[in-house]
Amino acid sequence: MMTDDVAFNIKNPYQGELFNHPNGSDVYQGVQVDYKGENVSSEHFLNILNGNKTAMINFGSGRVIESKHRDNIFVYFVGHGTTGILAFPETYLYADELNNALQSMYIDHKFYSMLLYIESCRAGSLFDGILSESNNIFAVTAAGPRESSWSIYCIGENEIPDVCLGDEFSCTWIEDQANFGKLYPLQVNELVEKRTVLNHFNYIRNSVKLSNVMPYGDFSVGQNKLSAYIGKSPEVFSKYPNHKSGVLSFNKPNNTIKSSFRFFKNNTPKPYQIKELYNGKNNTMKQSTIYNSIMRKIMDRVFNTILQNVMKQLPQFIGHVDELKEFPSNLPLNVFPCYRQTLDCITTNCFSLPKNIYSLNEVHVFFNLCTKVIENEWKSKEFYAMFEQVVHNICSKNASMFSNLLKIIDIY
């Protein structure tokens, strides 16, 4: 599954090509994409994982994971995320939904063991205190439950917008595998064959510096050979250059740090000429930046206004406003139905949360609110009716303004 909106994007100076290393080769050629664009959704992801072939008729290639009880499954997710959520282009995948799918597969004997690598901010919140320790599933996340994961190989200087070619966690584990062949050419097959999941995890955890790589679930899976999940042939990773072969720069998704590092294609000193695409009379890039800044402020104001109005209806919570804005320390599964309803309500009445990546910085407030409601035994139907009315009153007055927010996808 791949949104596939970058290779031929007008902003890409190398049309039809993708790179994940400053001196790397094109990694787009030959890639088979089964599901792209609108077909990349949380619902389709779960159907594919569960092997629900009927549900995927008329979508993409229709391929699903038709696994049986002796099969090992490797799941690798790269994208945005936040408290209890993995973000798809137009939908959210919640931790309880993912956990239910994994448990169902385990009960139905659809795998022997499963390994998940999850690259997103706050990825640990999908599994912390949630994933069973005895169901043959092991998850490795790029970041803990309350921290960001970081981008790598970033360009950002003067008027050139920030572009990042990869993520620290992902580049670390993939390039580590690639380097086996370069560092140990005569022993590579033997080393790949012997390496366990925990060997790999320990290397990644020690090498990733800007976030805490975390393990969850059944640690017995960690004793299995890594090759049982990602293959044995070192040639699979032959496209990737040495991780330590250049100067690195980093970008925190919600707090951009610019660098003078330049991206050169195949060692050719051809600068990343985005600037030329935006030198028209209207100064499109500058306008876009200003517009996105305004939209961020609008979203912040909407979230704060919703919270303030809900507090008026629940005065016993007023003294807990600061607590609501902290990332939660644990995510009880019984809170997710309320969490999902509140976020769906905002998407329906105001603007699409999944389409506006910036909103991922704020939505954890509503998980905390739902937690407080459940702890105080407020009747869920009464709370949701009140919440829906508050959201409707706030957003119906600004409908024309919010219509623009449906068009913004890349603001963070």
RODO-2510 file (C-alpha; in nm, 4 decimals, decimal comma):
residues 412
     n   res          X          Y          Z
     1     m     0,0000     0,0000     0,0000
     2     m     0,1450     0,3327    -0,1045
     3     t    -0,0250     0,6701    -0,1402
     4     d     0,2104     0,7226    -0,4366
     5     d     0,1714     1,0997    -0,4492
     6     v     0,5398     1,1980    -0,4593
     7     a     0,7157     1,0437    -0,7603
     8     f     0,5129     1,2409    -1,0155
     9     n     0,4276     1,5354    -0,7910
    10     i     0,4903     1,8700    -0,9611
    11     k     0,7213     1,9638    -0,6725
    12     n     0,9506     1,6661    -0,7385
    13     p     1,2452     1,7889    -0,9503
    14     y     1,3240     1,4290    -1,0522
    15     q     0,9942     1,3260    -1,2076
    16     g     0,9128     0,9572    -1,1713
    17     e     1,1978     0,8966    -0,9276
    18     l     1,2281     0,8612    -0,5502
    19     f     1,5354     0,8651    -0,3272
    20     n     1,5886     0,7677     0,0367
    21     h     1,9535     0,8663     0,0647
    22     p     2,1410     1,1797    -0,0527
    23     n     2,3775     0,9723    -0,2670
    24     g     2,1351     0,6923    -0,3375
    25     s     1,9841     0,5488    -0,6507
    26     d     1,6212     0,5693    -0,7594
    27     v     1,4148     0,3283    -0,5455
    28     y     1,0856     0,3798    -0,7304
    29     q     1,1573     0,1801    -1,0460
    30     g     1,0160    -0,1714    -1,0416
    31     v     0,8044    -0,1205    -0,7316
    32     q     0,4698    -0,2971    -0,7560
    33     v     0,1966    -0,0987    -0,5861
    34     d    -0,1174    -0,2996    -0,5121
    35     y    -0,3151    -0,0181    -0,3537
    36     k    -0,2574     0,3531    -0,4063
    37     g    -0,4357     0,6872    -0,3631
    38     e    -0,7853     0,6560    -0,2167
    39     n    -0,7432     0,2791    -0,1827
    40     v    -0,4915     0,3344     0,0974
    41     s    -0,7299     0,3315     0,3928
    42     s    -0,7386     0,1834     0,7411
    43     e    -1,0370    -0,0353     0,6485
    44     h    -0,8574    -0,1804     0,3471
    45     f    -0,5411    -0,2312     0,5507
    46     l    -0,7281    -0,4482     0,8021
    47     n    -0,9059    -0,6423     0,5270
    48     i    -0,5726    -0,7122     0,3550
    49     l    -0,4109    -0,8175     0,6830
    50     n    -0,7019    -1,0486     0,7671
    51     g    -0,7065    -1,2026     0,4204
    52     n    -1,0576    -1,0768     0,3440
    53     k    -1,0400    -1,1221    -0,0329
    54     t    -1,4109    -1,0662    -0,0899
    55     a    -1,3962    -0,7204     0,0660
    56     m    -1,1131    -0,6154    -0,1669
    57     i    -1,2812    -0,7080    -0,4953
    58     n    -1,2756    -0,4051    -0,7294
    59     f    -1,0067    -0,2299    -0,5218
    60     g    -0,6506    -0,2061    -0,6514
    61     s    -0,4985    -0,5441    -0,7353
    62     g    -0,7341    -0,7231    -0,4959
    63     r    -0,4394    -0,9003    -0,3327
    64     v    -0,4586    -0,9870     0,0383
    65     i    -0,2449    -1,1859     0,2838
    66     e    -0,3743    -1,5410     0,2429
    67     s    -0,1823    -1,6741     0,5397
    68     k    -0,2152    -2,0054     0,7217
    69     h    -0,1132    -2,1316     1,0638
    70     r     0,2512    -2,2044     0,9686
    71     d     0,3195    -1,8669     0,8080
    72     n     0,5265    -1,5817     0,9468
    73     i     0,4023    -1,2289     0,8715
    74     f     0,6043    -0,9062     0,8576
    75     v     0,4128    -0,5772     0,8790
    76     y     0,6008    -0,2542     0,8112
    77     f     0,4065     0,0723     0,8490
    78     v     0,5532     0,4148     0,7706
    79     g     0,3416     0,7237     0,8231
    80     h     0,2111     0,9782     1,0683
    81     g     0,0595     0,8922     1,4026
    82     t    -0,0345     1,0154     1,7466
    83     t    -0,1942     0,8887     2,0691
    84     g    -0,3519     0,5517     1,9846
    85     i    -0,3709     0,6353     1,6137
    86     l    -0,1981     0,5504     1,2863
    87     a    -0,2971     0,8027     1,0201
    88     f    -0,3992     0,6966     0,6715
    89     p    -0,4613     0,9631     0,4034
    90     e    -0,8340     0,9953     0,4747
    91     t    -0,8954     0,7750     0,7773
    92     y    -0,7511     0,6817     1,1163
    93     l    -0,6588     0,3349     1,2388
    94     y    -0,7126     0,3184     1,6147
    95     a    -0,5201     0,0993     1,8567
    96     d    -0,8273    -0,0993     1,9600
    97     e    -0,9126    -0,1746     1,5964
    98     l    -0,5599    -0,2941     1,5229
    99     n    -0,5485    -0,4994     1,8424
   100     n    -0,8867    -0,6615     1,7665
   101     a    -0,7646    -0,7552     1,4179
   102     l    -0,4414    -0,9060     1,5515
   103     q    -0,6249    -1,0998     1,8234
   104     s    -0,8768    -1,2295     1,5703
   105     m    -0,5971    -1,3503     1,3419
   106     y    -0,4280    -1,5224     1,6347
   107     i    -0,7467    -1,6986     1,7423
   108     d    -0,8193    -1,8044     1,3829
   109     h    -0,4656    -1,9483     1,3443
   110     k    -0,3795    -1,7201     1,0522
   111     f    -0,0102    -1,7077     1,1372
   112     y     0,2665    -1,8830     1,3243
   113     s     0,4281    -1,5578     1,4346
   114     m     0,4140    -1,1915     1,3406
   115     l     0,6682    -0,9092     1,3481
   116     l     0,5609    -0,5454     1,3181
   117     y     0,7898    -0,2463     1,2570
   118     i     0,5952     0,0779     1,3080
   119     e     0,7419     0,4128     1,2025
   120     s     0,5331     0,7047     1,3309
   121     c     0,5222     0,9591     1,6088
   122     r     0,3989     0,8117     1,9379
   123     a     0,3904     0,4669     1,7774
   124     g     0,4385     0,2997     2,1149
   125     s     0,0901     0,4108     2,2193
   126     l    -0,0563     0,1551     1,9775
   127     f     0,0841    -0,1321     2,1857
   128     d     0,1862    -0,0127     2,5338
   129     g    -0,0328    -0,2011     2,7828
   130     i    -0,2428    -0,3267     2,4905
   131     l    -0,0561    -0,5931     2,2912
   132     s    -0,0623    -0,9377     2,4488
   133     e     0,2667    -1,0875     2,5654
   134     s     0,1669    -1,4408     2,4690
   135     n     0,0162    -1,4369     2,1194
   136     n     0,3299    -1,4770     1,9040
   137     i     0,3235    -1,1108     1,7964
   138     f     0,6207    -0,8796     1,8507
   139     a     0,6099    -0,5071     1,7677
   140     v     0,9041    -0,2677     1,7359
   141     t     0,8170     0,1018     1,7270
   142     a     1,0240     0,3997     1,6156
   143     a     0,9188     0,6020     1,9197
   144     g     0,7637     0,5607     2,2621
   145     p     0,3995     0,6390     2,3468
   146     r     0,4597     1,0096     2,4115
   147     e     0,7395     1,1124     2,1756
   148     s     0,7980     1,1988     1,8111
   149     s     0,9964     0,9966     1,5637
   150     w     1,2381     1,1954     1,3496
   151     s     1,3088     1,2439     0,9813
   152     i     1,6538     1,2106     0,8275
   153     y     1,8438     1,3397     0,5226
   154     c     1,6662     1,6741     0,5222
   155     i     1,7158     1,9778     0,3038
   156     g     1,6190     2,3220     0,4251
   157     e     1,7997     2,6423     0,3500
   158     n     1,6940     3,0024     0,2769
   159     e     1,3921     2,9830     0,0480
   160     i     1,4204     2,6097    -0,0206
   161     p     1,1376     2,4226     0,1581
   162     d     1,2168     2,1357     0,3895
   163     v     1,2326     1,7956     0,2245
   164     c     1,3286     1,4777     0,4065
   165     l     1,4213     1,1579     0,2246
   166     g     1,3615     0,9131     0,5083
   167     d     1,3186     0,8531     0,8796
   168     e     1,5918     0,7774     1,1324
   169     f     1,4397     0,4485     1,2469
   170     s     1,3662     0,3208     0,8963
   171     c     1,6969     0,4239     0,7415
   172     t     1,8822     0,2721     1,0367
   173     w     1,7313    -0,0749     1,0118
   174     i     1,7274    -0,0978     0,6320
   175     e     2,0781     0,0393     0,5796
   176     d     2,2123    -0,1827     0,8570
   177     q     2,0964    -0,4869     0,6624
   178     a     2,2454    -0,3456     0,3423
   179     n     2,5832    -0,2887     0,5037
   180     f     2,6231    -0,6574     0,5885
   181     g     2,7250    -0,7275     0,2323
   182     k     2,9775    -0,4428     0,2293
   183     l     3,1317    -0,5041     0,5701
   184     y     3,1386    -0,8841     0,5579
   185     p     3,1312    -0,9869     0,1898
   186     l     3,2575    -1,3383     0,2588
   187     q     3,0358    -1,4004     0,5625
   188     v     2,7204    -1,2162     0,4662
   189     n     2,5048    -1,5242     0,4056
   190     e     2,6114    -1,6809     0,7338
   191     l     2,5485    -1,3596     0,9306
   192     v     2,2077    -1,2971     0,7732
   193     e     2,1118    -1,6567     0,8491
   194     k     2,2119    -1,6359     1,2169
   195     r     2,0726    -1,2944     1,3071
   196     t     1,7689    -1,2915     1,5374
   197     v     1,4911    -1,0360     1,5722
   198     l     1,6308    -0,9249     1,9086
   199     n     1,9822    -0,8901     1,7614
   200     h     1,8373    -0,6496     1,5087
   201     f     1,6254    -0,4674     1,7676
   202     n     1,9260    -0,4126     1,9953
   203     y     2,1279    -0,2682     1,7080
   204     i     1,8449    -0,0331     1,6057
   205     r     1,7764     0,0773     1,9621
   206     n     2,1423     0,1656     2,0202
   207     s     2,1815     0,3383     1,6844
   208     v     1,8690     0,5568     1,6788
   209     k     1,9506     0,8669     1,8860
   210     l     1,6530     1,1009     1,8575
   211     s     1,3747     0,8740     1,9811
   212     n     1,3428     0,5626     2,1951
   213     v     1,2931     0,2507     1,9840
   214     m     1,0561     0,0342     2,1865
   215     p     0,9637    -0,3398     2,1971
   216     y     0,6141    -0,4726     2,2765
   217     g     0,4297    -0,8018     2,2853
   218     d     0,5617    -1,1583     2,2851
   219     f     0,9391    -1,1508     2,3368
   220     s     0,9689    -1,5174     2,2427
   221     v     0,9350    -1,4009     1,8811
   222     g     1,2581    -1,2103     1,9372
   223     q     1,4495    -1,5397     1,9420
   224     n     1,3394    -1,6176     1,5862
   225     k     1,5660    -1,5518     1,2909
   226     l     1,5128    -1,2115     1,1343
   227     s     1,5366    -1,3760     0,7923
   228     a     1,2113    -1,5598     0,8676
   229     y     1,0336    -1,2251     0,8236
   230     i     1,2334    -1,0137     0,5768
   231     g     1,4117    -1,2757     0,3656
   232     k     1,7622    -1,4164     0,3527
   233     s     1,9098    -1,2671     0,0390
   234     p     2,1375    -0,9678     0,1024
   235     e     2,0723    -0,8633    -0,2580
   236     v     1,7273    -0,7510    -0,1476
   237     f     1,8935    -0,4528     0,0176
   238     s     2,1642    -0,3866    -0,2409
   239     k     2,0225    -0,0477    -0,3417
   240     y     2,0942     0,1151    -0,0088
   241     p     2,4265     0,2943     0,0558
   242     n     2,6126     0,3061     0,3847
   243     h     2,4199     0,4881     0,6583
   244     k     2,7382     0,6495     0,7898
   245     s     2,8675     0,7679     0,4527
   246     g     2,7602     1,1285     0,4779
   247     v     2,6582     1,4197     0,6932
   248     l     2,3152     1,3700     0,8463
   249     s     2,0553     1,6282     0,9301
   250     f     1,7305     1,5823     1,1128
   251     n     1,3841     1,7286     1,1182
   252     k     1,1330     1,6937     1,3978
   253     p     0,7893     1,6756     1,2311
   254     n     0,6202     1,9443     1,4382
   255     n     0,9244     2,1649     1,4983
   256     t     1,1298     2,2092     1,1829
   257     i     1,5059     2,2428     1,2200
   258     k     1,6653     2,3621     0,8986
   259     s     1,9995     2,2482     0,7663
   260     s     2,2301     2,3442     0,4831
   261     f     2,2646     1,9805     0,3803
   262     r     2,2076     1,9316     0,0077
   263     f     2,0659     1,6339    -0,1758
   264     f     2,2674     1,5188    -0,4769
   265     k     2,1406     1,2535    -0,7108
   266     n     2,3839     0,9675    -0,7757
   267     n     2,6795     1,1776    -0,6560
   268     t     2,6153     1,4323    -0,9321
   269     p     2,6433     1,7921    -0,8051
   270     k     2,2970     1,8856    -0,9246
   271     p     2,1208     2,0863    -0,6524
   272     y     1,7666     2,0147    -0,5503
   273     q     1,6115     2,2915    -0,7598
   274     i     1,2722     2,3389    -0,6021
   275     k     1,3217     2,7120    -0,5985
   276     e     1,2731     2,7386    -0,9739
   277     l     0,9237     2,5937    -0,9513
   278     y     0,8058     2,8774    -0,7277
   279     n     0,9610     3,1850    -0,8848
   280     g     0,6400     3,2956    -1,0564
   281     k     0,4657     3,6305    -1,0100
   282     n     0,2347     3,5026    -0,7389
   283     n     0,5150     3,3695    -0,5191
   284     t     0,3134     3,0525    -0,4689
   285     m     0,5368     2,8953    -0,2055
   286     k     0,5305     3,2014     0,0181
   287     q     0,1533     3,2286    -0,0137
   288     s     0,1144     2,8610     0,0706
   289     t     0,3283     2,9003     0,3838
   290     i     0,1248     3,1997     0,5031
   291     y    -0,2008     3,0200     0,4252
   292     n    -0,0960     2,7092     0,6165
   293     s     0,0052     2,9218     0,9145
   294     i    -0,3401     3,0785     0,9195
   295     m    -0,5055     2,7376     0,8977
   296     r    -0,3008     2,6101     1,1906
   297     k    -0,4237     2,9007     1,4026
   298     i    -0,7815     2,8305     1,2995
   299     m    -0,7505     2,4658     1,4021
   300     d    -0,5901     2,5603     1,7338
   301     r    -0,8738     2,8033     1,8022
   302     v    -1,1384     2,5437     1,7151
   303     f    -0,9867     2,2805     1,9446
   304     n    -0,9552     2,5298     2,2320
   305     t    -1,3095     2,6602     2,1846
   306     i    -1,4527     2,3077     2,1810
   307     l    -1,2650     2,2233     2,4999
   308     q    -1,3727     2,5446     2,6758
   309     n    -1,7381     2,4922     2,5887
   310     v    -1,7295     2,1292     2,7011
   311     m    -1,5751     2,2427     3,0300
   312     k    -1,8711     2,4731     3,0841
   313     q    -2,0952     2,1684     3,0626
   314     l    -1,8657     1,9656     3,2895
   315     p    -1,7557     2,2151     3,5539
   316     q    -1,6061     1,9408     3,7709
   317     f    -1,3321     1,9050     3,5072
   318     i    -1,2293     2,2719     3,4943
   319     g    -0,9378     2,2193     3,7311
   320     h    -0,8004     1,9476     3,5035
   321     v    -0,7510     2,1488     3,1827
   322     d    -0,3712     2,1286     3,2022
   323     e    -0,3901     1,7520     3,2531
   324     l    -0,6039     1,7174     2,9420
   325     k    -0,3307     1,8746     2,7309
   326     e    -0,0619     1,6276     2,8420
   327     f     0,0006     1,3098     2,6434
   328     p    -0,1703     1,0248     2,8348
   329     s     0,0413     0,7804     3,0331
   330     n    -0,1790     0,4838     2,9436
   331     l    -0,4555     0,4084     2,6946
   332     p    -0,7361     0,1865     2,8326
   333     l    -0,9159     0,0087     2,5501
   334     n    -1,2595     0,1031     2,6879
   335     v    -1,1855     0,4704     2,6122
   336     f    -1,1435     0,4210     2,2371
   337     p    -1,5146     0,4121     2,1397
   338     c    -1,5596     0,7574     2,2960
   339     y    -1,2300     0,8811     2,1450
   340     r    -1,3366     0,7648     1,7988
   341     q    -1,6797     0,9260     1,8291
   342     t    -1,5440     1,2636     1,9345
   343     l    -1,2897     1,2771     1,6496
   344     d    -1,5471     1,1561     1,3945
   345     c    -1,7781     1,4301     1,5185
   346     i    -1,5155     1,6990     1,4523
   347     t    -1,4398     1,5560     1,1070
   348     t    -1,8105     1,5486     1,0170
   349     n    -1,9005     1,8935     1,1455
   350     c    -1,5799     2,0952     1,1064
   351     f    -1,2934     1,9700     0,8900
   352     s    -1,1290     1,6385     0,8093
   353     l    -0,8814     1,5501     1,0827
   354     p    -0,7062     1,2732     0,8818
   355     k    -0,6499     1,5106     0,5882
   356     n    -0,4963     1,7756     0,8114
   357     i    -0,1810     1,6233     0,9581
   358     y    -0,1274     1,9189     1,1918
   359     s    -0,4310     1,8104     1,3956
   360     l    -0,2381     1,5054     1,5199
   361     n    -0,0613     1,7396     1,7610
   362     e    -0,3910     1,8139     1,9374
   363     v    -0,6305     1,5195     1,9268
   364     h    -0,4861     1,3442     2,2341
   365     v    -0,6762     1,6059     2,4377
   366     f    -0,9986     1,4278     2,3444
   367     f    -0,8648     1,0914     2,4555
   368     n    -0,7907     1,2465     2,7947
   369     l    -1,1356     1,4039     2,8017
   370     c    -1,3001     1,0693     2,7312
   371     t    -1,0880     0,9067     3,0007
   372     k    -1,2084     1,1626     3,2564
   373     v    -1,5701     1,1116     3,1494
   374     i    -1,5451     0,7351     3,1926
   375     e    -1,3617     0,7646     3,5258
   376     n    -1,6344     0,9950     3,6563
   377     e    -1,9072     0,7579     3,5309
   378     w    -2,0690     1,0218     3,3120
   379     k    -2,3236     0,8460     3,0903
   380     s    -2,1641     0,8056     2,7498
   381     k    -2,4828     0,8809     2,5523
   382     e    -2,5393     1,2034     2,7422
   383     f    -2,1759     1,3088     2,7024
   384     y    -2,1715     1,2424     2,3306
   385     a    -2,5017     1,4260     2,2741
   386     m    -2,3599     1,7256     2,4592
   387     f    -2,0256     1,7059     2,2736
   388     e    -2,1938     1,6816     1,9352
   389     q    -2,4070     1,9865     2,0097
   390     v    -2,1031     2,1877     2,1194
   391     v    -1,9077     2,0960     1,8050
   392     h    -2,2042     2,1656     1,5782
   393     n    -2,2626     2,5084     1,7334
   394     i    -1,8971     2,6075     1,6951
   395     c    -1,8392     2,4753     1,3459
   396     s    -2,1701     2,5613     1,1807
   397     k    -2,0923     2,9297     1,2318
   398     n    -1,7672     2,8968     1,0379
   399     a    -1,8653     2,6507     0,7659
   400     s    -1,7280     2,8595     0,4786
   401     m    -1,3914     2,8947     0,6522
   402     f    -1,3632     2,5216     0,7217
   403     s    -1,4380     2,4254     0,3623
   404     n    -1,0839     2,5312     0,2760
   405     l    -0,9390     2,2984     0,5369
   406     l    -1,0673     2,0021     0,3410
   407     k    -0,8042     2,0812     0,0807
   408     i    -0,4988     2,0956     0,3046
   409     i    -0,3049     1,7736     0,3355
   410     d     0,0572     1,8606     0,4021
   411     i     0,0486     2,0928     0,7008
   412     y     0,2277     1,9765     1,0116
***
